[in-house]
Amino acid sequence: MEDDDIEESSWPSAATANRGGSSGGGYTDIRKEILDRLMAKGIEEVVSDPSAFSEQLHWHFERLPASSYSIDLDVDKPEDVLLHCRILDECANNPDKRPIFHVRFLKRRGSEPNERMMEDLSLETRNVVDDSEDSSASLEDCCIWNLPLGEYFTSSCYFPPVWRDIVIHEIIVSSIAKPKLLAELSALLSAVGLNIREAHVFSTTDGFCLGAFVVDGWGIEETDDLLQKLKETTARSHASLSNPTNSAREDW
């Protein structure tokens, strides 16, 4: 896990966040904007019955923390709210399928140095020097690049950076809310070989959670195999994520 890159938020339960009489009132403007934008996009389940969808959207915002969820929303992507509604509903209505995962490719970030590979390469060269019978052997003697004198360094071997493309995905998950859920979800993603770059987890008034993780570590844009690996790893090592007996309404 690349801890330095993690932007993490784990919010209190919606019941706690809504305490004090707000009852989701802070959502009024953003909820209307989301609805208007979805209507403008002509999404079938929205335009076919705007009143029914408006009620569904109202319930969605009411069940989540009154301020923190709206802070993380991008109103330019109203489909994200629709996706969150679907995932939470599937989690509530299909207990045998919990936790519910949704994986999507976000972007391919510009290349950056692979520091681990550079460290390994440097270590291999130091070992060559250490194992040499000639105790006066230097890094220059062992360098596999024949660089002109003074081009980079005059008294050490230069290793050009090993570059890698960063493929970034988003994993959205819904399950039963319980204490230390963020830690368990983070452990699951680590077990799959993913690095968490950003994490947001919210609990709902009816005992569920909605988590969104921006990750790297899956080297291709395709998501089907990643989704399957998440499900297999959950079943093998993190079964408590799908066990309703471990649910809890308390804050975490």
N, C-alpha and C positions, 0 to 999 in steps of 0.2 A: 504494500500500500504506500502511495506517495503522500505521506501525511501533510507535507508542506503545501500540497496543491489542493487540499480539501477545503471546500467552502460548505460548512455544515450548519443546518438548522434543525432542531427537533422541538416542535412547539407543544405547549400544553394542550390538553383535551379541549374540544370545542365547547363543552359545557363550562369549563373553567374560564376560557377566553371570552365567552359570551356573558359571563356573570356581570351583574351591574346594570342590567336593563338594556344592553345594546341589542340583543336578539338579532344580530346580523344586520342591524340598521345601516351600518357603514357600507354594506354591500349594494345599496340601492342603485347608485349611479353606475357602478361597474357592471352590475347585473344587467341593467338596461342596455348598456353599451354592448355587452356580449350578445345579448338577444338580438339587438338591431343588426349587428355585424353578421350573425348567423343567418338572419332573415335575408340580408342583402346578398349573401352567398348562395341563397336558394337551396339550402340543404333540406332534403325531402322530409326527414322526421321533424324538422322545425316548421317549415312552411305549410305542411299538411294539416297541422293543428296547433297554431301558435299559442292558443290559450292553455292547452294541455302541457305544451313544452315549457311555457312560462312558469307554470306551477312546479314542474319537475326541476327547473333551474332554481326556483326559489328554495325548494327543499334541499337541493345540492349545496347552496351557499349557507343555508341555515344549519346544516349538519357539520360544517367545518368551522375552524376558528375564525372569529369575526374580522380580525385584522391581518393576521399573518398570511393566510391563504391569498388574499387579494394583493398583498405586496408582491408575491412571487408570480402573479399572473401577468402575461403579456397580452394586452387587449388586441394587439395586431394578429394574434393567433387564437381566435375564439374557438377553433376546433379543438384546442387542448382541453378546454372546459368540457366540451361534449365528450371527449375521450375519457376524462376523469369520471364523468357521470356514468359512462358505460362500465368502466372497470369496477367502480364501487358497487354498482347494481349487480354485476356478475358475481362479485364476491359475496354479496348479501344473499343472492338467490341460488347460488351453487356451492354449498359448503364442501362437497366432495372434490371440488376443483381448486380449493384454496391451497396456497396463495395464488392470486391471479397475477400473471406477468404480461407485460406488453413491452416489446423491444423495438426500437426504431433507430435507424442510422441518422445521425445529425449532420456530420460534416467530416471532411478529411482535412486536418490541419496541416499547415506547412511543416516541412521537415524540421527536426531539431536533433541535436547530438544525442546519441544513445550513450549516456555516461557509463552505464554498467559495462557495455562492450569495450569502451575505451579503458576502463579500469582493468578489465581482464587482460586486454592486450598489453597494457603497461606492466602488469604483474608477470606475464609470460616473458617479457623482455628482461625484467629484473632477474628472473630465475635463470635465464640463459647466462647472464653476466655472473651470477653467483656460482653456477655450476662449471664455469669455464676453468680449465687447468691453469690458464695464465691469469694469475691474480691481478695483473695490471690491465686486464681486458676492460674496455669502456663501452658505454652504450653505443658510441659511434661504430665500434667494431662489430656489434651485433645487429645494427640497424639494417632492415631489409630494403630501405629506400636509400638510394645513392643520391643525396642532395648536394648541390654545389655548396662549397664552404661559405658560410655566412648568409645563406638564403633564408634560413629560419633561425637556427641556433648554431653557435660555433662550438659548444662543448657538451651538447646533449642530442639525443636522437629525437626527431620530430615525428609525432604520430598525428596524421590528419584526423579530424573528427569522423566518427562513424555515424552517418545520418540515418534517420528513420522517419517514415510517415506516421502521423498520429491519426488513427481512425477513431472518431468519437461517436458513441451511442448514448441513447437515453433508455433507461430501464424504469418503467413505471410498475409499481407493485401495490396490491391491496390484500390485506389479510386481517385477522383478528388483532385488535389493539391489545398490547400487554406491556408490562415494564421491560425496559432494556431492549425494545424492539429494534431501535436504530443500530445498536451494537450487533445484534444477531443478523440483521440484514447486511451490515457491512462485512461481517465474517463470511456470509454466504457469497457475496460478490468477490471477496478475496480468494475464497476457495475455488472459484471459477477462473481465477487468474486476472481479474479486473482491477484497475486502479480507479478509485473514486476521486473525481475532480470537483464534484458538487453534490450535495445531498440535502433533501428537504423531506421531512416526514410529518404528517398531520394525523391526528386522531379525530374521529367523528363523534357526534352525540349518541350514536347508536352502536358504539363499540367496535368500529372498524378503523382501519388506517389507510392512508393514501401516501405512498412514498414515490419520490422522483429522484433518480440518481443519474448524473452525467458521468460517464465512465470512458476510459480507454483501456487498451490491453487486448481487445479482440481485433485482430489485424485486418479483417476484411469487412466490407460494407454489408454483406449478406447477414441476415439475422435469424434464420430458421434454426441453424445449428446452435447458436447462442441461446435461443429460447429453450431448446431441448436440453441443453447442458444445465441451464438454471433449474429446470424441473427435476432432472435426474439428481443433481447435487442436493436439492431440497429434500427429496424423498430419501436419499441415502444418509445425509448428515444433519439435516435441519428440519426434521419432521415436526417439531413443535410449532413451526410457522403455520402448519395446516391443521393443528390439533385444537379444536374449539375448547377443550377442557382447560387450556392454558390462557384463555382470554381473561382480560381484566379491564374494568372501567376506570381504574385509578389513573392518575397522572403519571407520566414517565418522562 
